[in-house]
Amino acid sequence: MRWIVACLLLVVAGCGAGAGKGQVELETFTPLGSSPGLAGLGPAELGTAGSQELQRALESAKIPNLDEVRAALSSAPPADRRGFAFVEPGCAEDGAELTIEGDTVNVNLTGGENVNCATANYFLAVFTVDRDSIPAAPKLRR
């Protein structure tokens, strides 16, 4: 009987867990290659001059999947969400997580543990987040 109650509590507690306020969605995770022109590119909010600048920098780096990157950076989130793009160095990661602490927005690459790379690979991670759950002028970690 205790197992049934415990299972029911877990089911009830999990209802709507993915649809709550502040929900973060990883919209795009794209490998960019290892071009030296990718080092030091800062994050940007979608729909701003910063995202246009980021797109131009990625075009200059001559990445192989430019059409996919252009589509990701030019997408407009719905009015109730905001979008953020990060170019991060890594190795063989296969995903990313967005964290919001106070007024700082940060990204961490995930997966690809225990892989040794001779050269850094770069990844574009684009997220959307509920507009009401983020400060009006967040600090995007560089």
C-alpha positions as CSV (number, residue, x, y, z in Angstrom):
1,M,0.0,0.0,0.0
2,R,2.8,2.4,0.8
3,W,4.3,1.8,-2.7
4,I,1.0,2.8,-4.3
5,V,0.8,6.0,-2.2
6,A,4.4,6.9,-3.0
7,C,3.9,6.3,-6.7
8,L,0.7,8.4,-6.7
9,L,2.5,11.2,-4.9
10,L,5.3,11.1,-7.5
11,V,2.8,11.2,-10.4
12,V,0.9,14.2,-8.8
13,A,4.1,16.0,-8.1
14,G,5.3,15.5,-11.6
15,C,2.1,16.9,-13.2
16,G,2.9,20.0,-15.2
17,A,6.6,19.8,-14.2
18,G,7.7,20.6,-17.7
19,A,5.2,23.3,-18.3
20,G,5.8,25.6,-15.4
21,K,6.9,29.2,-15.4
22,G,10.5,29.7,-16.2
23,Q,10.6,26.7,-18.5
24,V,13.8,26.6,-20.5
25,E,13.9,25.0,-24.0
26,L,17.0,24.1,-25.9
27,E,15.9,25.0,-29.4
28,T,19.1,24.3,-31.3
29,F,22.4,22.6,-30.5
30,T,24.7,22.8,-33.5
31,P,28.3,21.7,-33.9
32,L,30.3,24.5,-35.5
33,G,33.7,22.9,-36.0
34,S,37.1,24.1,-34.7
35,S,37.8,27.3,-36.7
36,P,40.0,29.7,-34.7
37,G,37.6,32.5,-35.6
38,L,35.0,31.0,-33.2
39,A,37.1,31.6,-30.1
40,G,35.8,34.4,-27.8
41,L,32.4,35.0,-29.5
42,G,30.1,36.4,-26.9
43,P,26.4,35.4,-26.3
44,A,23.5,37.3,-27.7
45,E,19.8,37.7,-27.3
46,L,17.8,36.8,-30.3
47,G,16.2,39.7,-32.2
48,T,18.8,42.2,-31.1
49,A,21.8,43.8,-32.8
50,G,23.9,41.4,-30.8
51,S,22.4,38.3,-32.5
52,Q,23.0,40.0,-35.9
53,E,26.6,40.7,-34.9
54,L,27.0,37.0,-33.8
55,Q,25.7,35.8,-37.1
56,R,28.1,38.0,-39.0
57,A,31.0,36.7,-36.9
58,L,29.9,33.1,-37.6
59,E,29.7,33.9,-41.3
60,S,33.2,35.2,-41.2
61,A,34.5,32.0,-39.5
62,K,33.3,30.1,-42.6
63,I,31.5,27.3,-40.7
64,P,30.2,24.4,-42.8
65,N,26.5,24.6,-41.7
66,L,25.9,28.3,-42.1
67,D,22.3,27.8,-43.3
68,E,21.3,26.0,-40.1
69,V,23.0,28.7,-38.0
70,R,21.3,31.5,-39.8
71,A,17.9,29.9,-39.3
72,A,18.6,29.4,-35.6
73,L,19.8,33.0,-35.1
74,S,17.0,34.6,-37.1
75,S,14.2,32.7,-35.4
76,A,11.9,34.8,-33.3
77,P,10.5,33.3,-30.1
78,P,6.8,33.9,-29.3
79,A,6.0,37.1,-27.5
80,D,5.9,35.4,-24.1
81,R,9.4,34.0,-24.5
82,R,12.9,35.4,-25.0
83,G,15.7,33.6,-26.9
84,F,19.5,33.5,-26.2
85,A,22.4,32.1,-28.3
86,F,25.8,31.0,-27.0
87,V,28.9,29.8,-28.8
88,E,30.8,27.6,-26.5
89,P,34.0,25.6,-26.8
90,G,34.0,21.9,-26.0
91,C,35.0,18.6,-27.3
92,A,32.3,16.0,-28.0
93,E,29.3,17.4,-26.1
94,D,25.8,16.6,-27.3
95,G,23.7,19.1,-25.4
96,A,23.6,22.2,-23.2
97,E,21.8,23.6,-20.1
98,L,20.8,27.2,-19.5
99,T,21.0,28.4,-15.9
100,I,19.6,31.7,-14.5
101,E,21.0,32.9,-11.2
102,G,19.8,36.3,-10.2
103,D,20.3,38.5,-13.2
104,T,23.0,36.3,-14.8
105,V,22.3,33.8,-17.6
106,N,24.9,31.1,-18.2
107,V,25.2,28.0,-20.3
108,N,27.0,24.7,-19.7
109,L,27.6,22.1,-22.3
110,T,26.6,18.5,-21.4
111,G,27.5,15.0,-22.6
112,G,30.7,13.8,-24.2
113,E,32.4,12.9,-21.0
114,N,35.7,11.1,-21.1
115,V,36.6,12.2,-24.6
116,N,40.0,13.7,-25.2
117,C,40.2,16.3,-28.0
118,A,43.4,17.7,-29.4
119,T,41.5,20.8,-30.6
120,A,38.5,22.6,-29.1
121,N,35.3,22.2,-31.0
122,Y,32.6,24.9,-30.8
123,F,28.9,24.6,-30.5
124,L,26.0,27.0,-30.9
125,A,23.3,26.5,-28.3
126,V,20.1,28.5,-28.7
127,F,17.5,28.6,-25.9
128,T,14.1,30.1,-25.2
129,V,12.8,30.9,-21.8
130,D,9.6,32.4,-20.4
131,R,9.8,36.2,-20.6
132,D,8.4,36.7,-17.0
133,S,11.1,34.4,-15.5
134,I,14.1,36.4,-16.5
135,P,15.3,39.9,-15.6
136,A,14.6,42.7,-18.1
137,A,18.3,43.3,-18.7
138,P,20.1,40.0,-17.9
139,K,23.9,39.6,-17.8
140,L,24.9,37.0,-20.4
141,R,28.0,35.2,-19.2
142,R,30.9,35.5,-21.7
